[in-house]
Amino acid sequence: MKRFLDIVVAFIALLLLSPLLLLIAVLVALTSPGGAFFRQMRVGRGGRAFRLLKFRTMKPGSEAQGQITLGRDPRVTAIGRALRKTKLDELPQLWNVLVGEMSLVGPRPEVPRYVALYTDEQRAVLTVRPGLTSLASIAYINENEVLGRAADPLRAYVEEVMPAKLALDLRYVREQSLWLDLRILGATAFRLLKG
């Protein structure tokens, strides 16, 4: 049932949002050098790697300087800041949902270098499809600002933020249901509209 809903919602959303997606793609491409999209290897269900799709929000080559972005990171473009704030940069992941690499709700997919640090217990998050949104996404909606205040952002992410997010993701794995998914989707929409 969940996969069926993912397909239907992702297909309808991509269809209805296609003018907005096209507009954003054009704006990204015209306002900074580089393509409109950013693809990054993430780890999905069963530990399988896939390419997560986003609108590009940073200057080309920025990933080589580190994968964690902080507060007013100078690598982020002007339009990228607006896209990140509204989470519109995540919309292309509806394609990842449609093709079965992701779900609407589930633990956010992590990059391989951080998945390698998971404990055996934490690896249970890889038993479900990763999602566009999750309990952890809601709790850490301003994660880059939190890390921006840390003396050592990378250490803060690995030792504090990532374990806290994984604890919420593990809770989701244990309690997952259609009702919980609907609550998470509703809470995500509320947080985004609230700004």
Secondary structure, 3 states (H helix, E strand, C coil): CHHHHHHHHHHHHHHHHHHHHHHHHHHHHHHCCCCCEEEEEEECHHHCEEEEEEECCECCCHHHHCCCCCCCCCCECHHHHHHHHHCHHHCCHHHHHHCCCCEEECCCCECHHHHCCCCCCHHHHHHCCCEEECHHHHHCCCHHHHHHCCCCHHHHHHHHHHHHHHHHHHHHHHHCCHHHHHHHHHHHHHHHHHC
